[in-house]
Amino acid sequence: MIGALRIVRARLRLPAFTHTIRFRLTVLYSGLLFVLTALVLGATYVAVERSGEAHPVSK
């Protein structure tokens, strides 16, 4: 059982570059930028939705 656990851990080991601070900061900043963009787009959607009445596109 312990041997099998070591094999699983060896397969799940990430590449060496993922352990650097540069990589971790890049992932952190990318995630924060993604969340911030989602919040801005969500706020824009809500503002546009509440700002006016729906009009038919055609007569």
All heavy atoms as a GROMACS GRO file, in nm:
protein
  460
    1MET      N    1   0.083  -0.120   0.000
    1MET     CA    2   0.000   0.000   0.000
    1MET      C    3   0.087   0.126   0.000
    1MET      O    4   0.056   0.220  -0.071
    1MET     CB    5  -0.093  -0.003   0.122
    1MET     CG    6  -0.184   0.114   0.132
    1MET     SD    7  -0.309   0.100   0.004
    1MET     CE    8  -0.410   0.235   0.045
    2ILE      N    9   0.192   0.128   0.077
    2ILE     CA   10   0.278   0.245   0.083
    2ILE      C   11   0.349   0.266  -0.050
    2ILE      O   12   0.365   0.378  -0.096
    2ILE     CB   13   0.379   0.232   0.199
    2ILE    CG1   14   0.304   0.235   0.332
    2ILE    CG2   15   0.481   0.344   0.194
    2ILE    CD1   16   0.390   0.212   0.452
    3GLY      N   17   0.389   0.156  -0.115
    3GLY     CA   18   0.453   0.167  -0.246
    3GLY      C   19   0.361   0.229  -0.350
    3GLY      O   20   0.402   0.310  -0.432
    4ALA      N   21   0.235   0.191  -0.345
    4ALA     CA   22   0.137   0.247  -0.438
    4ALA      C   23   0.117   0.396  -0.412
    4ALA      O   24   0.100   0.475  -0.506
    4ALA     CB   25   0.005   0.174  -0.427
    5LEU      N   26   0.120   0.437  -0.286
    5LEU     CA   27   0.105   0.578  -0.251
    5LEU      C   28   0.223   0.659  -0.304
    5LEU      O   29   0.206   0.770  -0.354
    5LEU     CB   30   0.093   0.594  -0.100
    5LEU     CG   31   0.065   0.734  -0.047
    5LEU    CD1   32  -0.064   0.787  -0.106
    5LEU    CD2   33   0.058   0.734   0.104
    6ARG      N   34   0.341   0.604  -0.297
    6ARG     CA   35   0.459   0.673  -0.349
    6ARG      C   36   0.451   0.690  -0.500
    6ARG      O   37   0.490   0.792  -0.555
    6ARG     CB   38   0.586   0.597  -0.312
    6ARG     CG   39   0.622   0.609  -0.167
    6ARG     CD   40   0.751   0.538  -0.138
    6ARG     NE   41   0.777   0.540   0.006
    6ARG     CZ   42   0.866   0.467   0.066
    6ARG    NH1   43   0.940   0.381  -0.005
    6ARG    NH2   44   0.885   0.475   0.195
    7ILE      N   45   0.398   0.591  -0.569
    7ILE     CA   46   0.384   0.600  -0.714
    7ILE      C   47   0.284   0.710  -0.750
    7ILE      O   48   0.308   0.789  -0.841
    7ILE     CB   49   0.341   0.464  -0.774
    7ILE    CG1   50   0.455   0.364  -0.760
    7ILE    CG2   51   0.301   0.480  -0.919
    7ILE    CD1   52   0.416   0.221  -0.798
    8VAL      N   53   0.174   0.718  -0.677
    8VAL     CA   54   0.073   0.821  -0.703
    8VAL      C   55   0.132   0.959  -0.677
    8VAL      O   56   0.114   1.051  -0.756
    8VAL     CB   57  -0.054   0.798  -0.618
    8VAL    CG1   58  -0.147   0.916  -0.627
    8VAL    CG2   59  -0.123   0.671  -0.661
    9ARG      N   60   0.206   0.976  -0.570
    9ARG     CA   61   0.268   1.105  -0.540
    9ARG      C   62   0.370   1.142  -0.646
    9ARG      O   63   0.382   1.257  -0.684
    9ARG     CB   64   0.335   1.102  -0.403
    9ARG     CG   65   0.239   1.114  -0.289
    9ARG     CD   66   0.312   1.128  -0.159
    9ARG     NE   67   0.219   1.134  -0.049
    9ARG     CZ   68   0.254   1.132   0.077
    9ARG    NH1   69   0.382   1.122   0.110
    9ARG    NH2   70   0.164   1.139   0.173
   10ALA      N   71   0.444   1.045  -0.695
   10ALA     CA   72   0.543   1.073  -0.798
   10ALA      C   73   0.474   1.118  -0.928
   10ALA      O   74   0.525   1.203  -0.999
   10ALA     CB   75   0.628   0.949  -0.823
   11ARG      N   76   0.361   1.062  -0.960
   11ARG     CA   77   0.289   1.101  -1.081
   11ARG      C   78   0.226   1.238  -1.067
   11ARG      O   79   0.210   1.308  -1.165
   11ARG     CB   80   0.180   0.999  -1.113
   11ARG     CG   81   0.235   0.868  -1.162
   11ARG     CD   82   0.124   0.775  -1.200
   11ARG     NE   83   0.177   0.645  -1.239
   11ARG     CZ   84   0.105   0.538  -1.265
   11ARG    NH1   85  -0.027   0.546  -1.255
   11ARG    NH2   86   0.161   0.425  -1.299
   12LEU      N   87   0.188   1.280  -0.947
   12LEU     CA   88   0.123   1.408  -0.926
   12LEU      C   89   0.221   1.522  -0.903
   12LEU      O   90   0.180   1.636  -0.884
   12LEU     CB   91   0.027   1.399  -0.806
   12LEU     CG   92  -0.093   1.306  -0.824
   12LEU    CD1   93  -0.176   1.302  -0.697
   12LEU    CD2   94  -0.177   1.348  -0.942
   13ARG      N   95   0.349   1.494  -0.903
   13ARG     CA   96   0.449   1.596  -0.878
   13ARG      C   97   0.449   1.697  -0.993
   13ARG      O   98   0.451   1.662  -1.110
   13ARG     CB   99   0.587   1.532  -0.865
   13ARG     CG  100   0.692   1.630  -0.817
   13ARG     CD  101   0.816   1.559  -0.779
   13ARG     NE  102   0.784   1.471  -0.665
   13ARG     CZ  103   0.871   1.394  -0.606
   13ARG    NH1  104   0.993   1.386  -0.650
   13ARG    NH2  105   0.836   1.318  -0.504
   14LEU      N  106   0.447   1.824  -0.959
   14LEU     CA  107   0.443   1.930  -1.059
   14LEU      C  108   0.584   1.960  -1.108
   14LEU      O  109   0.682   1.934  -1.037
   14LEU     CB  110   0.381   2.055  -0.998
   14LEU     CG  111   0.235   2.042  -0.956
   14LEU    CD1  112   0.192   2.168  -0.883
   14LEU    CD2  113   0.146   2.016  -1.074
   15PRO      N  114   0.596   2.018  -1.225
   15PRO     CA  115   0.729   2.055  -1.276
   15PRO      C  116   0.798   2.154  -1.182
   15PRO      O  117   0.732   2.227  -1.106
   15PRO     CB  118   0.699   2.120  -1.411
   15PRO     CG  119   0.564   2.072  -1.449
   15PRO     CD  120   0.491   2.045  -1.322
   16ALA      N  121   0.928   2.162  -1.192
   16ALA     CA  122   1.007   2.246  -1.100
   16ALA      C  123   0.972   2.394  -1.111
   16ALA      O  124   0.975   2.467  -1.012
   16ALA     CB  125   1.155   2.225  -1.126
   17PHE      N  126   0.938   2.442  -1.233
   17PHE     CA  127   0.911   2.585  -1.247
   17PHE      C  128   0.786   2.629  -1.172
   17PHE      O  129   0.770   2.748  -1.144
   17PHE     CB  130   0.900   2.624  -1.396
   17PHE     CG  131   0.776   2.575  -1.464
   17PHE    CD1  132   0.660   2.649  -1.462
   17PHE    CD2  133   0.775   2.452  -1.531
   17PHE    CE1  134   0.545   2.604  -1.526
   17PHE    CE2  135   0.662   2.408  -1.594
   17PHE     CZ  136   0.546   2.483  -1.592
   18THR      N  137   0.698   2.536  -1.137
   18THR     CA  138   0.576   2.575  -1.064
   18THR      C  139   0.604   2.605  -0.917
   18THR      O  140   0.515   2.657  -0.849
   18THR     CB  141   0.470   2.464  -1.072
   18THR    OG1  142   0.521   2.346  -1.012
   18THR    CG2  143   0.431   2.437  -1.216
   19HIS      N  144   0.723   2.579  -0.872
   19HIS     CA  145   0.758   2.604  -0.732
   19HIS      C  146   0.825   2.739  -0.713
   19HIS      O  147   0.858   2.776  -0.601
   19HIS     CB  148   0.849   2.493  -0.681
   19HIS     CG  149   0.786   2.358  -0.686
   19HIS    ND1  150   0.684   2.320  -0.602
   19HIS    CD2  151   0.808   2.252  -0.767
   19HIS    CE1  152   0.648   2.196  -0.630
   19HIS    NE2  153   0.721   2.153  -0.731
   20THR      N  154   0.844   2.815  -0.819
   20THR     CA  155   0.911   2.944  -0.807
   20THR      C  156   0.812   3.053  -0.768
   20THR      O  157   0.692   3.045  -0.795
   20THR     CB  158   0.977   2.983  -0.941
   20THR    OG1  159   0.877   3.000  -1.040
   20THR    CG2  160   1.077   2.878  -0.987
   21ILE      N  161   0.864   3.157  -0.707
   21ILE     CA  162   0.780   3.269  -0.666
   21ILE      C  163   0.726   3.343  -0.787
   21ILE      O  164   0.614   3.394  -0.785
   21ILE     CB  165   0.857   3.365  -0.571
   21ILE    CG1  166   0.762   3.467  -0.509
   21ILE    CG2  167   0.972   3.431  -0.641
   21ILE    CD1  168   0.661   3.408  -0.414
   22ARG      N  169   0.803   3.347  -0.895
   22ARG     CA  170   0.757   3.415  -1.016
   22ARG      C  171   0.631   3.347  -1.072
   22ARG      O  172   0.536   3.414  -1.109
   22ARG     CB  173   0.868   3.413  -1.121
   22ARG     CG  174   0.828   3.482  -1.250
   22ARG     CD  175   0.936   3.474  -1.354
   22ARG     NE  176   1.047   3.559  -1.314
   22ARG     CZ  177   1.162   3.564  -1.380
   22ARG    NH1  178   1.181   3.488  -1.486
   22ARG    NH2  179   1.256   3.644  -1.340
   23PHE      N  180   0.631   3.216  -1.076
   23PHE     CA  181   0.515   3.143  -1.125
   23PHE      C  182   0.396   3.163  -1.033
   23PHE      O  183   0.284   3.188  -1.078
   23PHE     CB  184   0.548   2.994  -1.137
   23PHE     CG  185   0.432   2.911  -1.185
   23PHE    CD1  186   0.400   2.906  -1.319
   23PHE    CD2  187   0.354   2.839  -1.095
   23PHE    CE1  188   0.292   2.830  -1.364
   23PHE    CE2  189   0.247   2.763  -1.138
   23PHE     CZ  190   0.217   2.758  -1.273
   24ARG      N  191   0.419   3.154  -0.904
   24ARG     CA  192   0.309   3.170  -0.808
   24ARG      C  193   0.248   3.309  -0.814
   24ARG      O  194   0.125   3.325  -0.808
   24ARG     CB  195   0.358   3.139  -0.668
   24ARG     CG  196   0.390   2.993  -0.650
   24ARG     CD  197   0.442   2.964  -0.512
   24ARG     NE  198   0.483   2.824  -0.502
   24ARG     CZ  199   0.521   2.767  -0.388
   24ARG    NH1  200   0.523   2.837  -0.277
   24ARG    NH2  201   0.556   2.641  -0.387
   25LEU      N  202   0.331   3.412  -0.826
   25LEU     CA  203   0.278   3.548  -0.838
   25LEU      C  204   0.203   3.567  -0.970
   25LEU      O  205   0.100   3.635  -0.973
   25LEU     CB  206   0.391   3.650  -0.828
   25LEU     CG  207   0.450   3.670  -0.689
   25LEU    CD1  208   0.570   3.763  -0.695
   25LEU    CD2  209   0.346   3.722  -0.593
   26THR      N  210   0.251   3.507  -1.077
   26THR     CA  211   0.182   3.516  -1.205
   26THR      C  212   0.044   3.453  -1.196
   26THR      O  213  -0.055   3.510  -1.244
   26THR     CB  214   0.265   3.446  -1.315
   26THR    OG1  215   0.392   3.509  -1.324
   26THR    CG2  216   0.195   3.451  -1.448
   27VAL      N  217   0.035   3.336  -1.135
   27VAL     CA  218  -0.094   3.269  -1.120
   27VAL      C  219  -0.186   3.351  -1.030
   27VAL      O  220  -0.305   3.368  -1.059
   27VAL     CB  221  -0.075   3.126  -1.066
   27VAL    CG1  222  -0.208   3.063  -1.027
   27VAL    CG2  223  -0.003   3.040  -1.168
   28LEU      N  224  -0.132   3.406  -0.923
   28LEU     CA  225  -0.212   3.487  -0.831
   28LEU      C  226  -0.266   3.611  -0.901
   28LEU      O  227  -0.386   3.642  -0.893
   28LEU     CB  228  -0.128   3.527  -0.710
   28LEU     CG  229  -0.194   3.621  -0.610
   28LEU    CD1  230  -0.309   3.551  -0.540
   28LEU    CD2  231  -0.093   3.673  -0.510
   29TYR      N  232  -0.180   3.684  -0.970
   29TYR     CA  233  -0.223   3.805  -1.039
   29TYR      C  234  -0.321   3.775  -1.152
   29TYR      O  235  -0.416   3.850  -1.174
   29TYR     CB  236  -0.104   3.883  -1.093
   29TYR     CG  237  -0.017   3.945  -0.985
   29TYR    CD1  238   0.118   3.965  -1.005
   29TYR    CD2  239  -0.072   3.983  -0.863
   29TYR    CE1  240   0.198   4.021  -0.905
   29TYR    CE2  241   0.007   4.038  -0.764
   29TYR     CZ  242   0.141   4.059  -0.785
   29TYR     OH  243   0.219   4.113  -0.689
   30SER      N  244  -0.300   3.667  -1.222
   30SER     CA  245  -0.392   3.629  -1.329
   30SER      C  246  -0.529   3.596  -1.272
   30SER      O  247  -0.633   3.635  -1.328
   30SER     CB  248  -0.338   3.509  -1.407
   30SER     OG  249  -0.218   3.542  -1.470
   31GLY      N  250  -0.531   3.524  -1.162
   31GLY     CA  251  -0.659   3.491  -1.098
   31GLY      C  252  -0.731   3.615  -1.047
   31GLY      O  253  -0.852   3.629  -1.065
   32LEU      N  254  -0.655   3.706  -0.986
   32LEU     CA  255  -0.717   3.830  -0.937
   32LEU      C  256  -0.770   3.914  -1.053
   32LEU      O  257  -0.879   3.972  -1.043
   32LEU     CB  258  -0.615   3.911  -0.856
   32LEU     CG  259  -0.580   3.855  -0.720
   32LEU    CD1  260  -0.469   3.938  -0.656
   32LEU    CD2  261  -0.700   3.850  -0.628
   33LEU      N  262  -0.697   3.920  -1.162
   33LEU     CA  263  -0.743   3.995  -1.279
   33LEU      C  264  -0.869   3.933  -1.338
   33LEU      O  265  -0.962   4.004  -1.377
   33LEU     CB  266  -0.633   4.000  -1.384
   33LEU     CG  267  -0.661   4.085  -1.508
   33LEU    CD1  268  -0.681   4.231  -1.469
   33LEU    CD2  269  -0.547   4.070  -1.607
   34PHE      N  270  -0.875   3.802  -1.342
   34PHE     CA  271  -0.994   3.733  -1.391
   34PHE      C  272  -1.115   3.764  -1.304
   34PHE      O  273  -1.224   3.796  -1.354
   34PHE     CB  274  -0.969   3.582  -1.394
   34PHE     CG  275  -1.083   3.502  -1.447
   34PHE    CD1  276  -1.104   3.490  -1.583
   34PHE    CD2  277  -1.171   3.439  -1.360
   34PHE    CE1  278  -1.211   3.416  -1.633
   34PHE    CE2  279  -1.278   3.365  -1.407
   34PHE     CZ  280  -1.297   3.354  -1.544
   35VAL      N  281  -1.100   3.758  -1.174
   35VAL     CA  282  -1.210   3.785  -1.081
   35VAL      C  283  -1.254   3.932  -1.091
   35VAL      O  284  -1.373   3.962  -1.094
   35VAL     CB  285  -1.170   3.749  -0.936
   35VAL    CG1  286  -1.271   3.801  -0.836
   35VAL    CG2  287  -1.153   3.599  -0.923
   36LEU      N  288  -1.157   4.022  -1.098
   36LEU     CA  289  -1.189   4.164  -1.109
   36LEU      C  290  -1.265   4.192  -1.238
   36LEU      O  291  -1.365   4.266  -1.238
   36LEU     CB  292  -1.062   4.247  -1.104
   36LEU     CG  293  -1.079   4.398  -1.116
   36LEU    CD1  294  -1.156   4.451  -0.996
   36LEU    CD2  295  -0.945   4.466  -1.126
   37THR      N  296  -1.223   4.133  -1.348
   37THR     CA  297  -1.292   4.150  -1.476
   37THR      C  298  -1.434   4.095  -1.469
   37THR      O  299  -1.528   4.157  -1.520
   37THR     CB  300  -1.214   4.081  -1.588
   37THR    OG1  301  -1.082   4.134  -1.591
   37THR    CG2  302  -1.280   4.100  -1.723
   38ALA      N  303  -1.451   3.980  -1.406
   38ALA     CA  304  -1.584   3.921  -1.393
   38ALA      C  305  -1.676   4.012  -1.310
   38ALA      O  306  -1.793   4.031  -1.344
   38ALA     CB  307  -1.575   3.784  -1.328
   39LEU      N  308  -1.622   4.072  -1.205
   39LEU     CA  309  -1.702   4.163  -1.122
   39LEU      C  310  -1.741   4.289  -1.200
   39LEU      O  311  -1.856   4.336  -1.190
   39LEU     CB  312  -1.626   4.200  -0.996
   39LEU     CG  313  -1.608   4.089  -0.894
   39LEU    CD1  314  -1.518   4.135  -0.780
   39LEU    CD2  315  -1.743   4.043  -0.840
   40VAL      N  316  -1.648   4.344  -1.276
   40VAL     CA  317  -1.678   4.465  -1.354
   40VAL      C  318  -1.782   4.434  -1.461
   40VAL      O  319  -1.877   4.511  -1.480
   40VAL     CB  320  -1.549   4.522  -1.417
   40VAL    CG1  321  -1.581   4.628  -1.521
   40VAL    CG2  322  -1.459   4.578  -1.309
   41LEU      N  323  -1.767   4.323  -1.531
   41LEU     CA  324  -1.866   4.287  -1.632
   41LEU      C  325  -2.002   4.258  -1.570
   41LEU      O  326  -2.106   4.295  -1.626
   41LEU     CB  327  -1.818   4.166  -1.712
   41LEU     CG  328  -1.706   4.192  -1.812
   41LEU    CD1  329  -1.661   4.062  -1.876
   41LEU    CD2  330  -1.752   4.290  -1.918
   42GLY      N  331  -2.003   4.194  -1.455
   42GLY     CA  332  -2.129   4.168  -1.386
   42GLY      C  333  -2.197   4.296  -1.343
   42GLY      O  334  -2.319   4.313  -1.358
   43ALA      N  335  -2.119   4.390  -1.290
   43ALA     CA  336  -2.176   4.518  -1.248
   43ALA      C  337  -2.229   4.596  -1.368
   43ALA      O  338  -2.334   4.660  -1.360
   43ALA     CB  339  -2.070   4.600  -1.174
   44THR      N  340  -2.157   4.590  -1.480
   44THR     CA  341  -2.202   4.657  -1.602
   44THR      C  342  -2.333   4.596  -1.650
   44THR      O  343  -2.426   4.668  -1.690
   44THR     CB  344  -2.096   4.647  -1.712
   44THR    OG1  345  -1.974   4.702  -1.662
   44THR    CG2  346  -2.138   4.720  -1.837
   45TYR      N  347  -2.342   4.465  -1.648
   45TYR     CA  348  -2.465   4.398  -1.690
   45TYR      C  349  -2.583   4.440  -1.604
   45TYR      O  350  -2.690   4.472  -1.654
   45TYR     CB  351  -2.446   4.247  -1.684
   45TYR     CG  352  -2.571   4.170  -1.712
   45TYR    CD1  353  -2.617   4.153  -1.843
   45TYR    CD2  354  -2.646   4.115  -1.608
   45TYR    CE1  355  -2.734   4.084  -1.869
   45TYR    CE2  356  -2.763   4.046  -1.633
   45TYR     CZ  357  -2.806   4.030  -1.764
   45TYR     OH  358  -2.923   3.963  -1.788
   46VAL      N  359  -2.563   4.440  -1.473
   46VAL     CA  360  -2.672   4.478  -1.382
   46VAL      C  361  -2.711   4.624  -1.404
   46VAL      O  362  -2.830   4.658  -1.405
   46VAL     CB  363  -2.630   4.452  -1.236
   46VAL    CG1  364  -2.728   4.514  -1.138
   46VAL    CG2  365  -2.617   4.303  -1.210
   47ALA      N  366  -2.614   4.713  -1.423
   47ALA     CA  367  -2.645   4.854  -1.445
   47ALA      C  368  -2.724   4.875  -1.574
   47ALA      O  369  -2.820   4.952  -1.576
   47ALA     CB  370  -2.515   4.935  -1.449
   48VAL      N  371  -2.686   4.808  -1.680
   48VAL     CA  372  -2.757   4.822  -1.807
   48VAL      C  373  -2.896   4.761  -1.797
   48VAL      O  374  -2.994   4.816  -1.849
   48VAL     CB  375  -2.676   4.757  -1.922
   48VAL    CG1  376  -2.760   4.744  -2.049
   48VAL    CG2  377  -2.550   4.836  -1.948
   49GLU      N  378  -2.907   4.649  -1.727
   49GLU     CA  379  -3.036   4.583  -1.712
   49GLU      C  380  -3.135   4.670  -1.636
   49GLU      O  381  -3.254   4.676  -1.670
   49GLU     CB  382  -3.018   4.450  -1.640
   49GLU     CG  383  -3.144   4.370  -1.624
   49GLU     CD  384  -3.126   4.243  -1.543
   49GLU    OE1  385  -3.031   4.237  -1.462
   49GLU    OE2  386  -3.206   4.152  -1.561
   50ARG      N  387  -3.088   4.738  -1.536
   50ARG     CA  388  -3.177   4.820  -1.452
   50ARG      C  389  -3.199   4.961  -1.506
   50ARG      O  390  -3.286   5.033  -1.457
   50ARG     CB  391  -3.120   4.832  -1.311
   50ARG     CG  392  -3.121   4.700  -1.237
   50ARG     CD  393  -3.070   4.717  -1.097
   50ARG     NE  394  -3.073   4.590  -1.026
   50ARG     CZ  395  -3.038   4.574  -0.900
   50ARG    NH1  396  -2.995   4.678  -0.831
   50ARG    NH2  397  -3.044   4.456  -0.844
   51SER      N  398  -3.123   5.003  -1.605
   51SER     CA  399  -3.126   5.143  -1.648
   51SER      C  400  -3.242   5.176  -1.742
   51SER      O  401  -3.280   5.291  -1.751
   51SER     CB  402  -2.995   5.181  -1.715
   51SER     OG  403  -2.981   5.111  -1.837
   52GLY      N  404  -3.293   5.079  -1.813
   52GLY     CA  405  -3.394   5.115  -1.909
   52GLY      C  406  -3.499   5.008  -1.926
   52GLY      O  407  -3.492   4.900  -1.867
   53GLU      N  408  -3.597   5.044  -2.008
   53GLU     CA  409  -3.705   4.949  -2.037
   53GLU      C  410  -3.670   4.869  -2.160
   53GLU      O  411  -3.599   4.914  -2.249
   53GLU     CB  412  -3.835   5.026  -2.061
   53GLU     CG  413  -3.882   5.104  -1.940
   53GLU     CD  414  -4.007   5.184  -1.970
   53GLU    OE1  415  -4.072   5.157  -2.073
   53GLU    OE2  416  -4.038   5.272  -1.892
   54ALA      N  417  -3.726   4.752  -2.169
   54ALA     CA  418  -3.705   4.667  -2.286
   54ALA      C  419  -3.791   4.716  -2.402
   54ALA      O  420  -3.911   4.743  -2.384
   54ALA     CB  421  -3.737   4.524  -2.254
   55HIS      N  422  -3.734   4.731  -2.518
   55HIS     CA  423  -3.805   4.772  -2.637
   55HIS      C  424  -3.797   4.659  -2.740
   55HIS      O  425  -3.692   4.595  -2.752
   55HIS     CB  426  -3.746   4.899  -2.696
   55HIS     CG  427  -3.751   5.017  -2.604
   55HIS    ND1  428  -3.868   5.082  -2.573
   55HIS    CD2  429  -3.653   5.080  -2.534
   55HIS    CE1  430  -3.842   5.181  -2.490
   55HIS    NE2  431  -3.712   5.181  -2.464
   56PRO      N  432  -3.904   4.637  -2.814
   56PRO     CA  433  -3.897   4.533  -2.917
   56PRO      C  434  -3.798   4.572  -3.026
   56PRO      O  435  -3.784   4.689  -3.060
   56PRO     CB  436  -4.038   4.524  -2.971
   56PRO     CG  437  -4.105   4.650  -2.930
   56PRO     CD  438  -4.035   4.699  -2.807
   57VAL      N  439  -3.729   4.475  -3.081
   57VAL     CA  440  -3.632   4.501  -3.185
   57VAL      C  441  -3.701   4.535  -3.315
   57VAL      O  442  -3.656   4.622  -3.391
   57VAL     CB  443  -3.540   4.376  -3.203
   57VAL    CG1  444  -3.442   4.399  -3.316
   57VAL    CG2  445  -3.466   4.347  -3.073
   58SER      N  446  -3.812   4.469  -3.345
   58SER     CA  447  -3.886   4.496  -3.469
   58SER      C  448  -4.027   4.543  -3.435
   58SER      O  449  -4.078   4.521  -3.325
   58SER     CB  450  -3.890   4.373  -3.558
   58SER     OG  451  -3.956   4.268  -3.490
   59LYS      N  452  -4.094   4.603  -3.533
   59LYS     CA  453  -4.230   4.653  -3.508
   59LYS      C  454  -4.333   4.548  -3.522
   59LYS      O  455  -4.356   4.461  -3.575
   59LYS     CB  456  -4.260   4.766  -3.605
   59LYS     CG  457  -4.178   4.886  -3.576
   59LYS     CD  458  -4.215   4.998  -3.672
   59LYS     CE  459  -4.131   5.120  -3.640
   59LYS     NZ  460  -4.163   5.232  -3.723
   0.00000   0.00000   0.00000
